[in-house]
Amino acid sequence: MRLPHFEYIEPRTLDEACSFLTEHPREALPIAGGTDLLVKMKQRRIIPQYLINLKTIPAMDYITYDEDDGLRIGALTTIQSLKNSIIVKRHCKILANAASVESSVQIRNVATLGGNIANASPAADAPLALIVLGASLVLARLEGRRKVLLEDFFIGPGKTVLEPGEIIKEIHVPPLPPRTGGAYLKHAVRRTDIAIVSVAIVLTLADDLCHDIKIGLGSVAPTAFRSRKAEGLLAGKKITEELTDAVAQAAVDESRPINDIRGYADYRAKTILVITKQAIMQALQDARLGGV
Ligand SMILES: Cc1cc2nc3c(=O)[nH]c(=O)nc-3n(C[C@H](O)[C@H](O)[C@H](O)COP(=O)(O)OP(=O)(O)OC[C@H]3O[C@@H](n4cnc5c(N)ncnc54)[C@H](O)[C@@H]3O)c2cc1C
């Protein structure tokens, strides 16, 4: 199927892009890799009059790390760059792991992290890992910049708190404490298919007790989310097999899986039980071995 007609805009700066988006809030959309947007346009689910190519804006593709500030990733960084980055592997392993199971190398080479986040799919991989890493977004608009916790960014499938004229500029992950480990597990028909269920965990140990834990679930609710009840059962406790059974059940209770082309709700609930436990044990092992 052919793409619908559109006008193509090449801004030279982020402000120019924000300005055009502000002037045409209903007619214009930014495009980065186009792996989500062009598919939706071909299917006539979205027909924008203008496409603003963000890839013509310089200096939005970078990965940096500072011990005090943490990890900063430009929104135009590709998923393949995340997967391969030594910095990401060293300081936020689960983000590199999540990127490595996103689609094929052809898609990863053009798909950007900013697009992955703005697309707001509850099944997206890297955004789920970023939620448990405590990431925030720097959003650019004509009047300046604002910061939003990634967890608060998603409000429904394909829906976010992005306001007209705003563009995701940067993703910021604060530094992780010592003895922090993590795990990202995705259950899909094939390893790099869209997730049927995904679980991301970051946990910090203190004297072999679980000092802090973040448990994120994907593909089992309208948005990726943190299962706070499940987290509460582990905080301050020694992690045992029996306790992880209760934690996994709490994660099921907090999810709202649906039947769709990738799986039935029941199947999803059973999968959460299995992979949440696996992910906790993996994250524990990772933290014991030194973690991040
Ligand atoms: C075959 C296939 C397999 C896939 N498999 C997976 C998978 O396994 N896991 C997964 O997570 N995803 C998967 N995806 C989805 C997709 O590749 C990712 O969501 C990708 O990262 C989107 O990035 P992009 O740069 O291509 O976004 P685009 O398609 O360019 O844009 C997506 C949306 O975000 C907006 N946007 C883009 N950049 C910004 C920005 N900086 N600020 C504000 N808005 C912005 C656009 O206007 C558009 O609405 C798959 C896609 C395909 C086609």
PDBQT file of the ligand as one rigid body, heavy atoms in Angstrom, charges set to zero:
ROOT
HETATM    1  C1  LIG A 301       8.535  -5.101  12.175  1.00  0.00    +0.000 C 
HETATM    2  C2  LIG A 301       8.591  -4.281  13.427  1.00  0.00    +0.000 A 
HETATM    3  C3  LIG A 301       8.967  -4.896  14.605  1.00  0.00    +0.000 A 
HETATM    4  C4  LIG A 301       9.028  -4.180  15.787  1.00  0.00    +0.000 A 
HETATM    5  N1  LIG A 301       9.404  -4.814  16.940  1.00  0.00    +0.000 NA
HETATM    6  C5  LIG A 301       9.488  -4.120  18.096  1.00  0.00    +0.000 A 
HETATM    7  C6  LIG A 301       9.898  -4.765  19.309  1.00  0.00    +0.000 A 
HETATM    8  O1  LIG A 301      10.209  -5.958  19.341  1.00  0.00    +0.000 OA
HETATM    9  N2  LIG A 301       9.957  -4.004  20.430  1.00  0.00    +0.000 N 
HETATM   10  C7  LIG A 301       9.614  -2.682  20.445  1.00  0.00    +0.000 A 
HETATM   11  O2  LIG A 301       9.685  -2.046  21.499  1.00  0.00    +0.000 OA
HETATM   12  N3  LIG A 301       9.227  -2.046  19.311  1.00  0.00    +0.000 NA
HETATM   13  C8  LIG A 301       9.154  -2.735  18.152  1.00  0.00    +0.000 A 
HETATM   14  N4  LIG A 301       8.748  -2.112  17.001  1.00  0.00    +0.000 N 
HETATM   15  C9  LIG A 301       8.307  -0.710  17.087  1.00  0.00    +0.000 C 
HETATM   16  C10 LIG A 301       9.322   0.366  16.631  1.00  0.00    +0.000 C 
HETATM   17  O3  LIG A 301      10.385  -0.128  15.897  1.00  0.00    +0.000 OA
HETATM   18  C11 LIG A 301       9.837   1.181  17.807  1.00  0.00    +0.000 C 
HETATM   19  O4  LIG A 301       8.765   1.707  18.557  1.00  0.00    +0.000 OA
HETATM   20  C12 LIG A 301      10.782   2.310  17.336  1.00  0.00    +0.000 C 
HETATM   21  O5  LIG A 301      11.743   2.516  18.319  1.00  0.00    +0.000 OA
HETATM   22  C13 LIG A 301      10.088   3.614  16.993  1.00  0.00    +0.000 C 
HETATM   23  O6  LIG A 301      11.086   4.579  16.694  1.00  0.00    +0.000 OA
HETATM   24  P1  LIG A 301      11.097   5.394  15.343  1.00  0.00    +0.000 P 
HETATM   25  O7  LIG A 301      12.269   6.301  15.408  1.00  0.00    +0.000 OA
HETATM   26  O8  LIG A 301      11.001   4.498  14.159  1.00  0.00    +0.000 OA
HETATM   27  O9  LIG A 301       9.717   6.209  15.513  1.00  0.00    +0.000 OA
HETATM   28  P2  LIG A 301       8.794   6.862  14.393  1.00  0.00    +0.000 P 
HETATM   29  O10 LIG A 301       8.030   5.800  13.676  1.00  0.00    +0.000 OA
HETATM   30  O11 LIG A 301       9.551   7.842  13.590  1.00  0.00    +0.000 OA
HETATM   31  O12 LIG A 301       7.800   7.665  15.350  1.00  0.00    +0.000 OA
HETATM   32  C14 LIG A 301       6.905   7.000  16.223  1.00  0.00    +0.000 C 
HETATM   33  C15 LIG A 301       6.003   8.042  16.914  1.00  0.00    +0.000 C 
HETATM   34  O13 LIG A 301       6.764   8.848  17.771  1.00  0.00    +0.000 OA
HETATM   35  C16 LIG A 301       6.734  10.227  17.384  1.00  0.00    +0.000 C 
HETATM   36  N5  LIG A 301       8.098  10.692  17.644  1.00  0.00    +0.000 N 
HETATM   37  C17 LIG A 301       9.246  10.170  17.139  1.00  0.00    +0.000 A 
HETATM   38  N6  LIG A 301      10.314  10.747  17.718  1.00  0.00    +0.000 NA
HETATM   39  C18 LIG A 301       9.828  11.665  18.593  1.00  0.00    +0.000 A 
HETATM   40  C19 LIG A 301      10.439  12.576  19.513  1.00  0.00    +0.000 A 
HETATM   41  N7  LIG A 301      11.785  12.670  19.668  1.00  0.00    +0.000 N 
HETATM   42  N8  LIG A 301       9.620  13.376  20.255  1.00  0.00    +0.000 NA
HETATM   43  C20 LIG A 301       8.275  13.284  20.130  1.00  0.00    +0.000 A 
HETATM   44  N9  LIG A 301       7.639  12.446  19.299  1.00  0.00    +0.000 NA
HETATM   45  C21 LIG A 301       8.413  11.629  18.537  1.00  0.00    +0.000 A 
HETATM   46  C22 LIG A 301       6.262  10.233  15.936  1.00  0.00    +0.000 C 
HETATM   47  O14 LIG A 301       5.538  11.417  15.623  1.00  0.00    +0.000 OA
HETATM   48  C23 LIG A 301       5.349   9.010  15.915  1.00  0.00    +0.000 C 
HETATM   49  O15 LIG A 301       4.075   9.365  16.428  1.00  0.00    +0.000 OA
HETATM   50  C24 LIG A 301       8.681  -2.796  15.792  1.00  0.00    +0.000 A 
HETATM   51  C25 LIG A 301       8.316  -2.172  14.582  1.00  0.00    +0.000 A 
HETATM   52  C26 LIG A 301       8.270  -2.901  13.416  1.00  0.00    +0.000 A 
HETATM   53  C27 LIG A 301       7.868  -2.221  12.135  1.00  0.00    +0.000 C 
ENDROOT
TORSDOF 0
